[in-house]
Amino acid sequence: MKKPDIIIVDDHQIFRQGIKSIITLENIANVIGEASNGEEFLELISHLKPDIVLLDIDMPLMNGLEATEKALKLMPDLKIIAFTLFGDEEYFLKMIELGARGYVLKSSNISELEKAIHVIM
């Protein structure tokens, strides 16, 4: 099975870089792009065509909820994983309602992230 192409969307650059390094070093996926908010993400998906997006919920300009809704109108087959600090279930449930395929807490370990990516693929 080919490794999925992933975009990481989070407003914290050091966090994006860390996740990108881990995903690359662990050979989990190909990180093909990064964005710091929902607006940047929507600009990227049309030409990068990722398999999966790791999408933070709480971001400036356009949050993950709005970005999920808009992205799935553009690319209905896009697999979105909510990637967040929130422990509050209402955010996860809202992301799932909007079409996200799952979620991973930022406090998870790398094997949980890897499992989520493989299950969703």
Backbone atoms as SQL, in Angstrom:
CREATE TABLE atoms (id INTEGER PRIMARY KEY, chain TEXT, resi INTEGER, resn TEXT, atom TEXT, x REAL, y REAL, z REAL);
INSERT INTO atoms VALUES
  (1, 'A', 1, 'MET', 'N', 0.840, -1.191, 0.000),
  (2, 'A', 1, 'MET', 'CA', 0.000, 0.000, 0.000),
  (3, 'A', 1, 'MET', 'C', 0.883, 1.253, 0.000),
  (4, 'A', 2, 'LYS', 'N', 0.560, 2.191, -0.865),
  (5, 'A', 2, 'LYS', 'CA', 1.369, 3.415, -0.920),
  (6, 'A', 2, 'LYS', 'C', 1.109, 4.276, 0.312),
  (7, 'A', 3, 'LYS', 'N', 2.150, 4.992, 0.708),
  (8, 'A', 3, 'LYS', 'CA', 1.993, 5.893, 1.849),
  (9, 'A', 3, 'LYS', 'C', 1.064, 7.035, 1.449),
  (10, 'A', 4, 'PRO', 'N', 0.168, 7.415, 2.358),
  (11, 'A', 4, 'PRO', 'CA', -0.741, 8.516, 2.031),
  (12, 'A', 4, 'PRO', 'C', -0.004, 9.857, 1.980),
  (13, 'A', 5, 'ASP', 'N', -0.539, 10.764, 1.171),
  (14, 'A', 5, 'ASP', 'CA', -0.055, 12.144, 1.115),
  (15, 'A', 5, 'ASP', 'C', -0.868, 12.953, 2.118),
  (16, 'A', 6, 'ILE', 'N', -0.157, 13.681, 2.975),
  (17, 'A', 6, 'ILE', 'CA', -0.794, 14.381, 4.090),
  (18, 'A', 6, 'ILE', 'C', -0.469, 15.874, 4.065),
  (19, 'A', 7, 'ILE', 'N', -1.448, 16.675, 4.471),
  (20, 'A', 7, 'ILE', 'CA', -1.234, 18.084, 4.769),
  (21, 'A', 7, 'ILE', 'C', -1.475, 18.260, 6.269),
  (22, 'A', 8, 'ILE', 'N', -0.599, 19.017, 6.911),
  (23, 'A', 8, 'ILE', 'CA', -0.730, 19.315, 8.345),
  (24, 'A', 8, 'ILE', 'C', -1.197, 20.767, 8.480),
  (25, 'A', 9, 'VAL', 'N', -2.311, 20.960, 9.188),
  (26, 'A', 9, 'VAL', 'CA', -2.869, 22.303, 9.357),
  (27, 'A', 9, 'VAL', 'C', -2.960, 22.612, 10.845),
  (28, 'A', 10, 'ASP', 'N', -2.119, 23.545, 11.288),
  (29, 'A', 10, 'ASP', 'CA', -2.084, 23.946, 12.693),
  (30, 'A', 10, 'ASP', 'C', -1.472, 25.330, 12.759),
  (31, 'A', 11, 'ASP', 'N', -1.960, 26.163, 13.668),
  (32, 'A', 11, 'ASP', 'CA', -1.447, 27.532, 13.729),
  (33, 'A', 11, 'ASP', 'C', -0.118, 27.661, 14.474),
  (34, 'A', 12, 'HIS', 'N', 0.414, 26.591, 15.021),
  (35, 'A', 12, 'HIS', 'CA', 1.701, 26.626, 15.718),
  (36, 'A', 12, 'HIS', 'C', 2.777, 25.969, 14.855),
  (37, 'A', 13, 'GLN', 'N', 3.695, 26.795, 14.337),
  (38, 'A', 13, 'GLN', 'CA', 4.697, 26.307, 13.397),
  (39, 'A', 13, 'GLN', 'C', 5.582, 25.207, 13.993),
  (40, 'A', 14, 'ILE', 'N', 6.022, 25.383, 15.230),
  (41, 'A', 14, 'ILE', 'CA', 6.913, 24.386, 15.825),
  (42, 'A', 14, 'ILE', 'C', 6.184, 23.046, 15.976),
  (43, 'A', 15, 'PHE', 'N', 4.897, 23.094, 16.231),
  (44, 'A', 15, 'PHE', 'CA', 4.104, 21.866, 16.322),
  (45, 'A', 15, 'PHE', 'C', 4.013, 21.196, 14.950),
  (46, 'A', 16, 'ARG', 'N', 3.726, 21.981, 13.906),
  (47, 'A', 16, 'ARG', 'CA', 3.667, 21.417, 12.543),
  (48, 'A', 16, 'ARG', 'C', 4.992, 20.767, 12.174),
  (49, 'A', 17, 'GLN', 'N', 6.086, 21.468, 12.458),
  (50, 'A', 17, 'GLN', 'CA', 7.406, 20.939, 12.111),
  (51, 'A', 17, 'GLN', 'C', 7.705, 19.645, 12.867),
  (52, 'A', 18, 'GLY', 'N', 7.300, 19.590, 14.132),
  (53, 'A', 18, 'GLY', 'CA', 7.524, 18.383, 14.931),
  (54, 'A', 18, 'GLY', 'C', 6.746, 17.198, 14.387),
  (55, 'A', 19, 'ILE', 'N', 5.480, 17.406, 14.082),
  (56, 'A', 19, 'ILE', 'CA', 4.647, 16.338, 13.533),
  (57, 'A', 19, 'ILE', 'C', 5.180, 15.890, 12.173),
  (58, 'A', 20, 'LYS', 'N', 5.568, 16.857, 11.353),
  (59, 'A', 20, 'LYS', 'CA', 6.123, 16.533, 10.037),
  (60, 'A', 20, 'LYS', 'C', 7.372, 15.668, 10.188),
  (61, 'A', 21, 'SER', 'N', 8.259, 16.040, 11.110),
  (62, 'A', 21, 'SER', 'CA', 9.486, 15.269, 11.344),
  (63, 'A', 21, 'SER', 'C', 9.171, 13.842, 11.779),
  (64, 'A', 22, 'ILE', 'N', 8.241, 13.707, 12.710),
  (65, 'A', 22, 'ILE', 'CA', 7.873, 12.374, 13.211),
  (66, 'A', 22, 'ILE', 'C', 7.267, 11.522, 12.102),
  (67, 'A', 23, 'ILE', 'N', 6.318, 12.094, 11.359),
  (68, 'A', 23, 'ILE', 'CA', 5.656, 11.345, 10.289),
  (69, 'A', 23, 'ILE', 'C', 6.678, 10.907, 9.234),
  (70, 'A', 24, 'THR', 'N', 7.626, 11.783, 8.939),
  (71, 'A', 24, 'THR', 'CA', 8.657, 11.479, 7.941),
  (72, 'A', 24, 'THR', 'C', 9.636, 10.435, 8.473),
  (73, 'A', 25, 'LEU', 'N', 10.169, 10.654, 9.690),
  (74, 'A', 25, 'LEU', 'CA', 11.143, 9.722, 10.276),
  (75, 'A', 25, 'LEU', 'C', 10.562, 8.333, 10.489),
  (76, 'A', 26, 'GLU', 'N', 9.303, 8.271, 10.897),
  (77, 'A', 26, 'GLU', 'CA', 8.652, 6.985, 11.151),
  (78, 'A', 26, 'GLU', 'C', 8.100, 6.358, 9.860),
  (79, 'A', 27, 'ASN', 'N', 8.262, 7.072, 8.752),
  (80, 'A', 27, 'ASN', 'CA', 7.838, 6.570, 7.442),
  (81, 'A', 27, 'ASN', 'C', 6.335, 6.251, 7.408),
  (82, 'A', 28, 'ILE', 'N', 5.553, 7.105, 8.056),
  (83, 'A', 28, 'ILE', 'CA', 4.107, 6.901, 8.163),
  (84, 'A', 28, 'ILE', 'C', 3.389, 7.408, 6.914),
  (85, 'A', 29, 'ALA', 'N', 3.854, 8.544, 6.391),
  (86, 'A', 29, 'ALA', 'CA', 3.173, 9.183, 5.266),
  (87, 'A', 29, 'ALA', 'C', 4.115, 10.183, 4.607),
  (88, 'A', 30, 'ASN', 'N', 3.672, 10.740, 3.475),
  (89, 'A', 30, 'ASN', 'CA', 4.398, 11.812, 2.792),
  (90, 'A', 30, 'ASN', 'C', 3.728, 13.128, 3.164),
  (91, 'A', 31, 'VAL', 'N', 4.447, 14.012, 3.835),
  (92, 'A', 31, 'VAL', 'CA', 3.893, 15.322, 4.167),
  (93, 'A', 31, 'VAL', 'C', 4.113, 16.216, 2.948),
  (94, 'A', 32, 'ILE', 'N', 3.021, 16.549, 2.267),
  (95, 'A', 32, 'ILE', 'CA', 3.125, 17.306, 1.007),
  (96, 'A', 32, 'ILE', 'C', 2.811, 18.782, 1.176),
  (97, 'A', 33, 'GLY', 'N', 2.364, 19.186, 2.381),
  (98, 'A', 33, 'GLY', 'CA', 2.061, 20.590, 2.589),
  (99, 'A', 33, 'GLY', 'C', 1.726, 20.895, 4.024),
  (100, 'A', 34, 'GLU', 'N', 1.789, 22.195, 4.336),
  (101, 'A', 34, 'GLU', 'CA', 1.457, 22.688, 5.670),
  (102, 'A', 34, 'GLU', 'C', 0.689, 23.989, 5.524),
  (103, 'A', 35, 'ALA', 'N', -0.188, 24.243, 6.484),
  (104, 'A', 35, 'ALA', 'CA', -0.905, 25.513, 6.514),
  (105, 'A', 35, 'ALA', 'C', -1.095, 25.923, 7.970),
  (106, 'A', 36, 'SER', 'N', -1.191, 27.233, 8.201),
  (107, 'A', 36, 'SER', 'CA', -1.328, 27.722, 9.572),
  (108, 'A', 36, 'SER', 'C', -2.765, 28.110, 9.931),
  (109, 'A', 37, 'ASN', 'N', -3.669, 28.024, 8.941),
  (110, 'A', 37, 'ASN', 'CA', -5.083, 28.290, 9.229),
  (111, 'A', 37, 'ASN', 'C', -5.940, 27.690, 8.110),
  (112, 'A', 38, 'GLY', 'N', -7.244, 27.736, 8.302),
  (113, 'A', 38, 'GLY', 'CA', -8.166, 27.132, 7.341),
  (114, 'A', 38, 'GLY', 'C', -8.111, 27.758, 5.961),
  (115, 'A', 39, 'GLU', 'N', -7.900, 29.069, 5.896),
  (116, 'A', 39, 'GLU', 'CA', -7.854, 29.734, 4.591),
  (117, 'A', 39, 'GLU', 'C', -6.660, 29.236, 3.768),
  (118, 'A', 40, 'GLU', 'N', -5.464, 29.164, 4.399),
  (119, 'A', 40, 'GLU', 'CA', -4.272, 28.653, 3.701),
  (120, 'A', 40, 'GLU', 'C', -4.502, 27.211, 3.252),
  (121, 'A', 41, 'PHE', 'N', -5.103, 26.427, 4.120),
  (122, 'A', 41, 'PHE', 'CA', -5.393, 25.025, 3.820),
  (123, 'A', 41, 'PHE', 'C', -6.272, 24.888, 2.578),
  (124, 'A', 42, 'LEU', 'N', -7.345, 25.690, 2.508),
  (125, 'A', 42, 'LEU', 'CA', -8.248, 25.606, 1.360),
  (126, 'A', 42, 'LEU', 'C', -7.534, 25.989, 0.057),
  (127, 'A', 43, 'GLU', 'N', -6.595, 26.924, 0.130),
  (128, 'A', 43, 'GLU', 'CA', -5.820, 27.279, -1.060),
  (129, 'A', 43, 'GLU', 'C', -4.927, 26.120, -1.503),
  (130, 'A', 44, 'LEU', 'N', -4.398, 25.359, -0.545),
  (131, 'A', 44, 'LEU', 'CA', -3.481, 24.261, -0.850),
  (132, 'A', 44, 'LEU', 'C', -4.158, 23.031, -1.463),
  (133, 'A', 45, 'ILE', 'N', -5.331, 22.679, -0.957),
  (134, 'A', 45, 'ILE', 'CA', -5.891, 21.370, -1.341),
  (135, 'A', 45, 'ILE', 'C', -6.225, 21.253, -2.817),
  (136, 'A', 46, 'SER', 'N', -6.562, 22.348, -3.460),
  (137, 'A', 46, 'SER', 'CA', -6.961, 22.241, -4.863),
  (138, 'A', 46, 'SER', 'C', -5.812, 21.768, -5.753),
  (139, 'A', 47, 'HIS', 'N', -4.587, 22.192, -5.453),
  (140, 'A', 47, 'HIS', 'CA', -3.481, 21.760, -6.313),
  (141, 'A', 47, 'HIS', 'C', -2.629, 20.651, -5.702),
  (142, 'A', 48, 'LEU', 'N', -2.665, 20.449, -4.385),
  (143, 'A', 48, 'LEU', 'CA', -1.851, 19.384, -3.776),
  (144, 'A', 48, 'LEU', 'C', -2.584, 18.041, -3.720),
  (145, 'A', 49, 'LYS', 'N', -3.900, 18.061, -3.659),
  (146, 'A', 49, 'LYS', 'CA', -4.720, 16.843, -3.635),
  (147, 'A', 49, 'LYS', 'C', -4.239, 15.785, -2.619),
  (148, 'A', 50, 'PRO', 'N', -4.285, 16.128, -1.330),
  (149, 'A', 50, 'PRO', 'CA', -3.853, 15.172, -0.298),
  (150, 'A', 50, 'PRO', 'C', -4.850, 14.024, -0.128),
  (151, 'A', 51, 'ASP', 'N', -4.360, 12.925, 0.456),
  (152, 'A', 51, 'ASP', 'CA', -5.243, 11.815, 0.833),
  (153, 'A', 51, 'ASP', 'C', -5.880, 12.119, 2.188),
  (154, 'A', 52, 'ILE', 'N', -5.050, 12.667, 3.082),
  (155, 'A', 52, 'ILE', 'CA', -5.461, 12.910, 4.468),
  (156, 'A', 52, 'ILE', 'C', -5.021, 14.306, 4.889),
  (157, 'A', 53, 'VAL', 'N', -5.811, 14.909, 5.769),
  (158, 'A', 53, 'VAL', 'CA', -5.446, 16.189, 6.383),
  (159, 'A', 53, 'VAL', 'C', -5.510, 16.029, 7.894),
  (160, 'A', 54, 'LEU', 'N', -4.436, 16.402, 8.574),
  (161, 'A', 54, 'LEU', 'CA', -4.446, 16.516, 10.030),
  (162, 'A', 54, 'LEU', 'C', -4.816, 17.966, 10.305),
  (163, 'A', 55, 'LEU', 'N', -5.986, 18.188, 10.847),
  (164, 'A', 55, 'LEU', 'CA', -6.552, 19.534, 10.922),
  (165, 'A', 55, 'LEU', 'C', -6.854, 19.945, 12.353),
  (166, 'A', 56, 'ASP', 'N', -6.164, 20.980, 12.810),
  (167, 'A', 56, 'ASP', 'CA', -6.423, 21.544, 14.135),
  (168, 'A', 56, 'ASP', 'C', -7.811, 22.191, 14.126),
  (169, 'A', 57, 'ILE', 'N', -8.475, 22.202, 15.262),
  (170, 'A', 57, 'ILE', 'CA', -9.796, 22.818, 15.341),
  (171, 'A', 57, 'ILE', 'C', -9.685, 24.311, 15.647),
  (172, 'A', 58, 'ASP', 'N', -8.849, 24.674, 16.604),
  (173, 'A', 58, 'ASP', 'CA', -8.777, 26.058, 17.087),
  (174, 'A', 58, 'ASP', 'C', -7.651, 26.810, 16.381),
  (175, 'A', 59, 'MET', 'N', -8.015, 27.601, 15.356),
  (176, 'A', 59, 'MET', 'CA', -7.039, 28.369, 14.579),
  (177, 'A', 59, 'MET', 'C', -7.613, 29.743, 14.260),
  (178, 'A', 60, 'PRO', 'N', -6.728, 30.730, 14.005),
  (179, 'A', 60, 'PRO', 'CA', -7.206, 32.061, 13.615),
  (180, 'A', 60, 'PRO', 'C', -7.720, 32.084, 12.176),
  (181, 'A', 61, 'LEU', 'N', -8.404, 33.140, 11.806),
  (182, 'A', 61, 'LEU', 'CA', -8.948, 33.408, 10.471),
  (183, 'A', 61, 'LEU', 'C', -10.053, 32.451, 10.062),
  (184, 'A', 62, 'MET', 'N', -9.760, 31.141, 10.030),
  (185, 'A', 62, 'MET', 'CA', -10.796, 30.148, 9.748),
  (186, 'A', 62, 'MET', 'C', -10.469, 28.898, 10.558),
  (187, 'A', 63, 'ASN', 'N', -11.380, 28.525, 11.450),
  (188, 'A', 63, 'ASN', 'CA', -11.104, 27.372, 12.311),
  (189, 'A', 63, 'ASN', 'C', -11.317, 26.047, 11.572),
  (190, 'A', 64, 'GLY', 'N', -11.014, 24.960, 12.256),
  (191, 'A', 64, 'GLY', 'CA', -11.105, 23.635, 11.660),
  (192, 'A', 64, 'GLY', 'C', -12.518, 23.213, 11.303),
  (193, 'A', 65, 'LEU', 'N', -13.493, 23.691, 12.058),
  (194, 'A', 65, 'LEU', 'CA', -14.882, 23.338, 11.761),
  (195, 'A', 65, 'LEU', 'C', -15.292, 23.914, 10.407),
  (196, 'A', 66, 'GLU', 'N', -15.067, 25.205, 10.223),
  (197, 'A', 66, 'GLU', 'CA', -15.423, 25.864, 8.969),
  (198, 'A', 66, 'GLU', 'C', -14.583, 25.311, 7.807),
  (199, 'A', 67, 'ALA', 'N', -13.303, 25.075, 8.066),
  (200, 'A', 67, 'ALA', 'CA', -12.412, 24.547, 7.021),
  (201, 'A', 67, 'ALA', 'C', -12.841, 23.150, 6.583),
  (202, 'A', 68, 'THR', 'N', -13.281, 22.317, 7.521),
  (203, 'A', 68, 'THR', 'CA', -13.754, 20.966, 7.189),
  (204, 'A', 68, 'THR', 'C', -14.953, 21.043, 6.257),
  (205, 'A', 69, 'GLU', 'N', -15.906, 21.870, 6.644),
  (206, 'A', 69, 'GLU', 'CA', -17.130, 22.018, 5.856),
  (207, 'A', 69, 'GLU', 'C', -16.809, 22.463, 4.420),
  (208, 'A', 70, 'LYS', 'N', -15.956, 23.484, 4.289),
  (209, 'A', 70, 'LYS', 'CA', -15.621, 24.011, 2.960),
  (210, 'A', 70, 'LYS', 'C', -14.760, 23.044, 2.153),
  (211, 'A', 71, 'ALA', 'N', -13.803, 22.389, 2.812),
  (212, 'A', 71, 'ALA', 'CA', -12.904, 21.467, 2.113),
  (213, 'A', 71, 'ALA', 'C', -13.676, 20.284, 1.531),
  (214, 'A', 72, 'LEU', 'N', -14.633, 19.763, 2.281),
  (215, 'A', 72, 'LEU', 'CA', -15.383, 18.597, 1.804),
  (216, 'A', 72, 'LEU', 'C', -16.357, 18.951, 0.682),
  (217, 'A', 73, 'LYS', 'N', -16.712, 20.226, 0.557),
  (218, 'A', 73, 'LYS', 'CA', -17.498, 20.643, -0.609),
  (219, 'A', 73, 'LYS', 'C', -16.612, 20.631, -1.856),
  (220, 'A', 74, 'LEU', 'N', -15.346, 21.001, -1.686),
  (221, 'A', 74, 'LEU', 'CA', -14.390, 21.012, -2.805),
  (222, 'A', 74, 'LEU', 'C', -13.896, 19.606, -3.150),
  (223, 'A', 75, 'MET', 'N', -13.629, 18.797, -2.124),
  (224, 'A', 75, 'MET', 'CA', -13.077, 17.446, -2.295),
  (225, 'A', 75, 'MET', 'C', -13.836, 16.477, -1.388),
  (226, 'A', 76, 'PRO', 'N', -14.981, 15.965, -1.848),
  (227, 'A', 76, 'PRO', 'CA', -15.818, 15.114, -0.990),
  (228, 'A', 76, 'PRO', 'C', -15.118, 13.853, -0.469),
  (229, 'A', 77, 'ASP', 'N', -14.091, 13.358, -1.172),
  (230, 'A', 77, 'ASP', 'CA', -13.404, 12.132, -0.735),
  (231, 'A', 77, 'ASP', 'C', -12.249, 12.392, 0.219),
  (232, 'A', 78, 'LEU', 'N', -11.968, 13.655, 0.525),
  (233, 'A', 78, 'LEU', 'CA', -10.859, 13.999, 1.410),
  (234, 'A', 78, 'LEU', 'C', -11.086, 13.400, 2.793),
  (235, 'A', 79, 'LYS', 'N', -10.037, 12.815, 3.329),
  (236, 'A', 79, 'LYS', 'CA', -10.115, 12.212, 4.664),
  (237, 'A', 79, 'LYS', 'C', -9.508, 13.193, 5.667),
  (238, 'A', 80, 'ILE', 'N', -10.340, 13.691, 6.555),
  (239, 'A', 80, 'ILE', 'CA', -9.901, 14.683, 7.538),
  (240, 'A', 80, 'ILE', 'C', -9.849, 14.043, 8.917),
  (241, 'A', 81, 'ILE', 'N', -8.714, 14.270, 9.599),
  (242, 'A', 81, 'ILE', 'CA', -8.559, 13.853, 10.991),
  (243, 'A', 81, 'ILE', 'C', -8.439, 15.127, 11.820),
  (244, 'A', 82, 'ALA', 'N', -9.353, 15.319, 12.742),
  (245, 'A', 82, 'ALA', 'CA', -9.262, 16.456, 13.656),
  (246, 'A', 82, 'ALA', 'C', -8.097, 16.185, 14.605),
  (247, 'A', 83, 'PHE', 'N', -7.222, 17.161, 14.745),
  (248, 'A', 83, 'PHE', 'CA', -6.016, 17.013, 15.553),
  (249, 'A', 83, 'PHE', 'C', -6.019, 18.161, 16.535),
  (250, 'A', 84, 'THR', 'N', -6.268, 17.873, 17.796),
  (251, 'A', 84, 'THR', 'CA', -6.584, 18.979, 18.695),
  (252, 'A', 84, 'THR', 'C', -6.200, 18.748, 20.139),
  (253, 'A', 85, 'LEU', 'N', -6.138, 19.826, 20.871),
  (254, 'A', 85, 'LEU', 'CA', -5.924, 19.804, 22.323),
  (255, 'A', 85, 'LEU', 'C', -7.233, 19.656, 23.078),
  (256, 'A', 86, 'PHE', 'N', -8.315, 20.040, 22.458),
  (257, 'A', 86, 'PHE', 'CA', -9.581, 20.051, 23.183),
  (258, 'A', 86, 'PHE', 'C', -9.925, 18.682, 23.750),
  (259, 'A', 87, 'GLY', 'N', -10.315, 18.674, 25.022),
  (260, 'A', 87, 'GLY', 'CA', -10.822, 17.446, 25.604),
  (261, 'A', 87, 'GLY', 'C', -12.339, 17.431, 25.519),
  (262, 'A', 88, 'ASP', 'N', -12.888, 18.491, 24.962),
  (263, 'A', 88, 'ASP', 'CA', -14.336, 18.668, 24.945),
  (264, 'A', 88, 'ASP', 'C', -14.969, 17.911, 23.782),
  (265, 'A', 89, 'GLU', 'N', -15.789, 16.930, 24.100),
  (266, 'A', 89, 'GLU', 'CA', -16.377, 16.076, 23.071),
  (267, 'A', 89, 'GLU', 'C', -17.216, 16.820, 22.040),
  (268, 'A', 90, 'GLU', 'N', -17.815, 17.947, 22.404),
  (269, 'A', 90, 'GLU', 'CA', -18.697, 18.618, 21.448),
  (270, 'A', 90, 'GLU', 'C', -17.932, 19.027, 20.188),
  (271, 'A', 91, 'TYR', 'N', -16.643, 19.389, 20.326),
  (272, 'A', 91, 'TYR', 'CA', -15.858, 19.778, 19.155),
  (273, 'A', 91, 'TYR', 'C', -15.610, 18.577, 18.241),
  (274, 'A', 92, 'PHE', 'N', -15.270, 17.438, 18.854),
  (275, 'A', 92, 'PHE', 'CA', -15.042, 16.229, 18.049),
  (276, 'A', 92, 'PHE', 'C', -16.315, 15.829, 17.336),
  (277, 'A', 93, 'LEU', 'N', -17.422, 15.834, 18.094),
  (278, 'A', 93, 'LEU', 'CA', -18.697, 15.419, 17.515),
  (279, 'A', 93, 'LEU', 'C', -19.093, 16.346, 16.366),
  (280, 'A', 94, 'LYS', 'N', -18.844, 17.639, 16.520),
  (281, 'A', 94, 'LYS', 'CA', -19.174, 18.595, 15.464),
  (282, 'A', 94, 'LYS', 'C', -18.302, 18.325, 14.235),
  (283, 'A', 95, 'MET', 'N', -17.001, 18.040, 14.431),
  (284, 'A', 95, 'MET', 'CA', -16.120, 17.724, 13.301),
  (285, 'A', 95, 'MET', 'C', -16.612, 16.464, 12.579),
  (286, 'A', 96, 'ILE', 'N', -17.009, 15.454, 13.336),
  (287, 'A', 96, 'ILE', 'CA', -17.510, 14.209, 12.747),
  (288, 'A', 96, 'ILE', 'C', -18.808, 14.487, 11.980),
  (289, 'A', 97, 'GLU', 'N', -19.691, 15.280, 12.593),
  (290, 'A', 97, 'GLU', 'CA', -20.942, 15.663, 11.916),
  (291, 'A', 97, 'GLU', 'C', -20.660, 16.335, 10.576),
  (292, 'A', 98, 'LEU', 'N', -19.621, 17.153, 10.541),
  (293, 'A', 98, 'LEU', 'CA', -19.271, 17.890, 9.328),
  (294, 'A', 98, 'LEU', 'C', -18.553, 17.020, 8.299),
  (295, 'A', 99, 'GLY', 'N', -18.144, 15.813, 8.704),
  (296, 'A', 99, 'GLY', 'CA', -17.538, 14.902, 7.740),
  (297, 'A', 99, 'GLY', 'C', -16.126, 14.440, 8.035),
  (298, 'A', 100, 'ALA', 'N', -15.541, 14.893, 9.146),
  (299, 'A', 100, 'ALA', 'CA', -14.212, 14.379, 9.513),
  (300, 'A', 100, 'ALA', 'C', -14.333, 12.884, 9.783),
  (301, 'A', 101, 'ARG', 'N', -13.262, 12.143, 9.476),
  (302, 'A', 101, 'ARG', 'CA', -13.295, 10.681, 9.628),
  (303, 'A', 101, 'ARG', 'C', -12.877, 10.214, 11.012),
  (304, 'A', 102, 'GLY', 'N', -12.264, 11.114, 11.788),
  (305, 'A', 102, 'GLY', 'CA', -11.826, 10.731, 13.123),
  (306, 'A', 102, 'GLY', 'C', -11.096, 11.878, 13.779),
  (307, 'A', 103, 'TYR', 'N', -10.550, 11.605, 14.953),
  (308, 'A', 103, 'TYR', 'CA', -9.771, 12.634, 15.631),
  (309, 'A', 103, 'TYR', 'C', -8.659, 12.002, 16.441),
  (310, 'A', 104, 'VAL', 'N', -7.606, 12.792, 16.640),
  (311, 'A', 104, 'VAL', 'CA', -6.473, 12.390, 17.460),
  (312, 'A', 104, 'VAL', 'C', -6.166, 13.562, 18.387),
  (313, 'A', 105, 'LEU', 'N', -6.030, 13.265, 19.670),
  (314, 'A', 105, 'LEU', 'CA', -5.641, 14.312, 20.612),
  (315, 'A', 105, 'LEU', 'C', -4.148, 14.587, 20.477),
  (316, 'A', 106, 'LYS', 'N', -3.771, 15.842, 20.649),
  (317, 'A', 106, 'LYS', 'CA', -2.352, 16.200, 20.555),
  (318, 'A', 106, 'LYS', 'C', -1.535, 15.547, 21.664),
  (319, 'A', 107, 'SER', 'N', -2.190, 15.076, 22.696),
  (320, 'A', 107, 'SER', 'CA', -1.497, 14.376, 23.781),
  (321, 'A', 107, 'SER', 'C', -1.272, 12.893, 23.469),
  (322, 'A', 108, 'SER', 'N', -1.761, 12.424, 22.317),
  (323, 'A', 108, 'SER', 'CA', -1.594, 11.011, 21.925),
  (324, 'A', 108, 'SER', 'C', -0.140, 10.702, 21.618),
  (325, 'A', 109, 'ASN', 'N', 0.196, 9.415, 21.642),
  (326, 'A', 109, 'ASN', 'CA', 1.550, 9.041, 21.229),
  (327, 'A', 109, 'ASN', 'C', 1.559, 8.768, 19.728),
  (328, 'A', 110, 'ILE', 'N', 2.753, 8.628, 19.174),
  (329, 'A', 110, 'ILE', 'CA', 2.903, 8.504, 17.722),
  (330, 'A', 110, 'ILE', 'C', 2.226, 7.246, 17.186),
  (331, 'A', 111, 'SER', 'N', 2.203, 6.171, 17.969),
  (332, 'A', 111, 'SER', 'CA', 1.557, 4.950, 17.474),
  (333, 'A', 111, 'SER', 'C', 0.044, 5.143, 17.319),
  (334, 'A', 112, 'GLU', 'N', -0.555, 5.971, 18.162),
  (335, 'A', 112, 'GLU', 'CA', -1.993, 6.261, 18.033),
  (336, 'A', 112, 'GLU', 'C', -2.259, 7.071, 16.767),
  (337, 'A', 113, 'LEU', 'N', -1.381, 8.037, 16.485),
  (338, 'A', 113, 'LEU', 'CA', -1.511, 8.825, 15.256),
  (339, 'A', 113, 'LEU', 'C', -1.351, 7.925, 14.035),
  (340, 'A', 114, 'GLU', 'N', -0.336, 7.075, 14.072),
  (341, 'A', 114, 'GLU', 'CA', -0.084, 6.162, 12.954),
  (342, 'A', 114, 'GLU', 'C', -1.280, 5.233, 12.736),
  (343, 'A', 115, 'LYS', 'N', -1.828, 4.703, 13.812),
  (344, 'A', 115, 'LYS', 'CA', -2.994, 3.805, 13.718),
  (345, 'A', 115, 'LYS', 'C', -4.186, 4.553, 13.092),
  (346, 'A', 116, 'ALA', 'N', -4.423, 5.789, 13.545),
  (347, 'A', 116, 'ALA', 'CA', -5.542, 6.574, 13.013),
  (348, 'A', 116, 'ALA', 'C', -5.373, 6.779, 11.509),
  (349, 'A', 117, 'ILE', 'N', -4.167, 7.102, 11.069),
  (350, 'A', 117, 'ILE', 'CA', -3.900, 7.314, 9.644),
  (351, 'A', 117, 'ILE', 'C', -4.162, 6.035, 8.858),
  (352, 'A', 118, 'HIS', 'N', -3.671, 4.904, 9.360),
  (353, 'A', 118, 'HIS', 'CA', -3.861, 3.641, 8.642),
  (354, 'A', 118, 'HIS', 'C', -5.328, 3.213, 8.598),
  (355, 'A', 119, 'VAL', 'N', -6.030, 3.372, 9.723),
  (356, 'A', 119, 'VAL', 'CA', -7.450, 2.989, 9.778),
  (357, 'A', 119, 'VAL', 'C', -8.257, 3.841, 8.800),
  (358, 'A', 120, 'ILE', 'N', -7.977, 5.142, 8.764),
  (359, 'A', 120, 'ILE', 'CA', -8.753, 6.042, 7.911),
  (360, 'A', 120, 'ILE', 'C', -8.440, 5.840, 6.438),
  (361, 'A', 121, 'MET', 'N', -7.227, 5.423, 6.126),
  (362, 'A', 121, 'MET', 'CA', -6.890, 5.123, 4.735),
  (363, 'A', 121, 'MET', 'C', -7.625, 3.875, 4.275);
